[in-house]
Amino acid sequence: MTESPVQLGSPILVTGASGFLGDHLVRRLTADGHQVVGTYFTQPIVKERLESRQIDLSNAEETKKLLEAIRPGTVFHTAAQTNVGTCQLHPDQARQAIVDATRNLVDVMDGLDPTASFVMVSTDQVYDGAPLGKKRYDESDAAQPLSTYGTLKREAEEIVHRLPRGAVVRSALIYGPPATHKQSFLAWLLGSLERGEPVTLFEDEWRTPIHVDDLIDGLLAVARHRRNGLWLAGGSDALSRMAMGEIACDLLGYSRSLLQSSRLSDSNYPAPRPANVCLDSRKLEALVGRPFRTFREGLLSIK
């Protein structure tokens, strides 16, 4: 039987509150009147009605003290080392930031309140980029990460699934309005176009870019419906990076002549990157009650 949505358990803990997604999530929750505690590691975040805490989540004792003091009714775990190249070059530090931090949170919550909603944000980089016989991945497809980043996120996912209300939302490429500290791919793209600088974009890397507000709607729906398990969150479009640039130029009045095409297959990144990680979000869209925006619709909402 489907559970009806309920109020989010209070207080709400948002890890990684100074990151791009965490920043926007905190804004939404505090605007809706929730009691929110946001953690950060190196970048302090100051917002009205937000209680912020500096912490190294890979430190088990620090994490235990924090959670026992807060006793959160809902946890949104967005903190991680998200630079794919950095994870590949420094795997031990990446493991601490991704796997150890997640394990510390889950271990304490399992003892405090295992039925509290715990929603971890994961990534489309857990896939190998070659969905057999179809264009988009869905929840039934096996994760076969190519990079250290994807491998560590997949390991962290399994830790979260230990909790009765542990949910994992694998997100596609996120874009949206500016955040306080970290910006999205869109900010880099539009900033370069605004300055009239050439932009090099892959023509053979395919994603389903999701507006940050749509992703937040999905995270909140999973928590409010007290769901567990795996959920995929991507926008309605399956686009190459080049196609995203073309849409941005056409919609915002920039010249396509600024766009320069390149190929992911010819790149020399330190970490291997999957070429096609488009996500099928119908399961999560059904829970939210509407389809997620196209990239064009998302840009129009920001404009």
C-alpha positions in Angstrom: 0.0 0.0 0.0 1.3 3.4 -0.9 2.1 5.6 2.1 0.6 9.2 2.0 3.1 12.0 2.3 3.9 13.2 5.8 5.7 16.2 7.3 9.4 16.0 7.3 10.9 14.8 10.6 12.5 17.7 12.5 15.1 19.0 12.8 16.4 18.4 9.2 20.1 17.8 8.7 21.6 18.8 5.3 25.2 17.7 4.9 27.3 19.6 2.4 25.2 22.8 2.8 27.8 25.0 1.1 27.8 22.9 -2.1 25.6 23.8 -5.1 22.8 21.4 -4.3 23.1 21.8 -0.6 22.9 25.6 -0.8 19.7 25.5 -2.9 18.2 22.7 -0.6 18.8 24.8 2.5 17.2 27.8 0.9 14.0 25.8 0.1 13.7 24.2 3.5 14.3 27.4 5.5 11.9 29.3 3.2 9.3 26.7 4.0 9.8 27.3 7.7 11.7 24.1 8.6 14.3 23.9 11.4 17.5 23.1 9.4 21.0 22.3 10.5 23.6 22.5 7.6 27.1 21.1 7.7 30.1 22.3 5.8 33.8 21.3 5.8 35.8 24.3 4.4 33.3 26.9 3.1 31.2 28.5 5.9 27.6 29.1 4.9 25.5 31.8 6.5 21.8 32.0 5.9 18.8 33.3 7.8 17.2 30.7 9.9 20.0 28.2 9.3 22.1 26.7 12.0 25.4 25.8 10.4 28.1 23.5 11.8 31.7 22.9 10.6 32.6 19.2 10.7 34.7 16.6 9.1 32.2 13.8 8.5 34.9 11.3 8.0 35.7 11.7 11.7 33.5 9.1 13.4 33.6 10.7 16.9 32.8 14.2 15.6 29.9 12.9 13.6 28.5 10.9 16.5 28.6 14.0 18.8 26.9 16.1 16.2 24.1 13.7 15.5 23.5 12.9 19.1 23.2 16.7 19.8 20.9 17.4 16.9 18.9 14.1 16.8 17.7 14.8 13.2 14.3 13.5 12.1 15.4 13.8 8.4 18.8 13.7 6.8 19.7 14.8 3.3 23.2 13.7 2.6 24.6 15.8 -0.2 28.2 16.1 1.0 31.0 14.4 -1.0 34.1 15.0 -2.9 32.5 15.5 -6.4 35.6 16.3 -8.5 36.0 13.1 -10.6 39.6 13.8 -11.4 40.6 14.6 -7.8 39.0 11.3 -6.7 41.0 9.4 -9.3 44.3 11.0 -8.3 43.7 10.9 -4.5 41.6 7.8 -3.9 42.3 7.5 -0.1 41.1 11.0 0.6 38.1 10.5 -1.7 37.2 7.3 0.2 37.2 9.3 3.5 35.0 12.0 2.1 32.5 9.7 0.3 32.5 6.2 2.0 33.7 6.8 5.5 31.5 9.9 5.9 28.4 8.0 4.8 29.2 5.1 7.0 29.6 7.3 10.0 26.3 9.0 9.4 24.5 5.8 8.9 26.0 4.0 11.9 24.9 6.8 14.2 21.4 7.2 12.7 20.9 3.4 12.9 21.4 3.7 16.6 19.5 7.0 17.2 16.5 6.5 14.9 16.7 3.9 12.1 13.2 4.9 10.8 14.2 8.5 10.2 14.2 9.4 6.5 17.8 9.3 5.2 18.2 10.5 1.6 21.6 10.3 -0.1 22.4 12.0 -3.3 24.4 9.8 -5.7 25.4 10.2 -9.3 24.9 9.0 -12.9 28.7 8.3 -12.9 28.0 4.9 -11.3 27.2 3.6 -14.8 29.6 2.6 -17.5 27.9 4.6 -20.3 26.7 1.8 -22.5 23.0 1.0 -21.6 22.3 -2.2 -23.7 19.4 -1.9 -26.1 18.1 1.4 -24.8 18.9 5.0 -24.5 18.4 5.6 -20.8 19.2 3.8 -17.6 16.5 2.9 -15.1 16.5 1.5 -11.6 16.8 -2.1 -12.9 20.2 -1.5 -14.6 23.3 -2.6 -12.9 25.9 0.0 -11.8 29.3 -0.6 -13.4 31.3 2.5 -12.6 34.4 3.3 -14.6 36.0 5.8 -12.2 37.1 5.9 -8.6 34.4 8.5 -7.9 31.7 6.3 -9.3 33.0 3.2 -7.5 33.1 5.0 -4.1 29.6 6.5 -4.6 28.3 3.0 -5.4 29.9 1.7 -2.2 28.3 4.5 -0.2 24.9 3.7 -1.7 25.1 0.2 -0.3 25.7 1.6 3.2 22.6 3.8 3.0 20.4 0.8 2.0 21.0 -0.7 5.4 18.6 1.8 6.9 14.9 1.0 6.8 14.2 4.5 5.4 17.5 4.8 3.5 17.0 6.1 0.0 19.5 6.8 -2.8 18.7 9.3 -5.5 21.1 9.1 -8.4 21.3 12.5 -10.0 22.2 13.6 -13.5 24.1 16.8 -14.3 22.6 19.5 -12.1 22.2 23.1 -13.2 20.3 26.1 -11.9 20.6 29.7 -10.5 23.8 30.7 -8.8 24.7 29.4 -5.4 26.8 31.0 -2.7 30.1 29.1 -3.2 30.0 26.4 -5.8 28.5 26.8 -9.3 27.1 24.5 -11.9 28.1 23.6 -15.4 25.6 26.2 -16.5 27.3 29.1 -14.7 30.6 28.3 -16.4 28.9 28.0 -19.8 26.9 31.2 -19.5 29.7 33.2 -18.0 32.0 32.3 -20.8 29.4 33.1 -23.5 28.7 36.5 -21.7 32.4 37.4 -21.9 32.5 36.3 -25.6 35.0 33.6 -24.9 35.1 30.4 -27.0 33.6 27.3 -25.2 34.7 23.8 -26.0 32.0 21.2 -25.5 31.8 17.5 -26.0 29.6 16.2 -28.9 29.7 12.6 -27.7 28.9 12.8 -24.0 25.2 12.4 -23.3 23.4 13.5 -20.1 19.9 14.3 -18.9 20.6 17.7 -17.2 18.2 18.3 -14.3 17.2 21.7 -12.9 18.2 21.9 -9.2 14.6 22.7 -8.2 13.3 19.6 -9.9 15.9 17.5 -8.1 15.0 19.1 -4.8 11.3 18.3 -5.5 12.4 14.7 -6.0 14.4 14.6 -2.8 11.6 16.1 -0.7 9.0 13.7 -2.3 11.1 10.6 -1.3 11.5 11.9 2.2 7.9 12.9 2.7 6.6 9.7 1.3 9.0 7.9 3.6 10.4 5.8 0.7 13.6 3.8 0.6 15.5 2.1 -2.2 16.9 3.6 -5.4 15.5 6.5 -7.5 16.9 8.2 -10.6 16.7 11.9 -11.2 17.3 13.4 -14.6 15.6 16.0 -16.8 13.3 15.3 -19.7 16.0 15.9 -22.4 18.8 13.5 -23.4 21.4 16.0 -24.7 25.1 16.2 -25.5 27.1 19.0 -23.9 27.3 20.6 -27.4 23.5 20.5 -27.7 23.2 22.2 -24.3 25.4 25.0 -25.5 23.4 25.4 -28.7 20.2 25.6 -26.8 21.7 28.2 -24.4 23.0 30.3 -27.4 19.7 30.2 -29.2 17.6 31.0 -26.1 19.8 33.7 -24.6 21.0 35.4 -27.8 24.6 34.3 -27.9 26.4 33.4 -31.1 26.9 29.7 -31.9 30.2 30.6 -33.4 31.6 30.7 -29.8 30.9 26.9 -29.5 33.8 24.6 -30.4 33.2 20.9 -30.7 35.4 18.2 -29.2 35.1 14.5 -28.3 35.1 12.9 -24.9 36.8 9.9 -26.6 39.8 12.1 -27.5 40.1 13.7 -24.0 42.9 13.1 -21.6 41.1 13.4 -18.2 42.7 11.6 -15.3 39.6 9.5 -14.8 37.6 7.6 -17.4 34.2 9.1 -18.0 31.1 7.3 -19.4 29.8 8.6 -22.7 26.0 8.0 -22.2 24.6 8.2 -18.7 21.1 9.4 -19.6 18.6 8.6 -16.8 14.9 7.4 -17.0 13.2 9.4 -14.2 9.6 8.2 -14.6 9.5 6.5 -11.2 10.6 9.6 -9.4 8.4 11.9 -11.6 5.4 9.8 -10.6 6.1 10.3 -6.9 6.5 14.0 -7.5 3.4 14.2 -9.6 4.8 15.8 -12.7 7.5 15.4 -15.3 10.8 17.2 -14.8 11.7 20.2 -17.0 13.4 20.1 -20.4 16.7 22.0 -20.5 15.1 24.8 -22.5 12.3 25.1 -19.9 14.9 25.2 -17.1 16.8 28.0 -18.8 13.7 30.0 -19.3 12.8 29.7 -15.6 16.3 31.0 -14.7 16.2 33.8 -17.3 
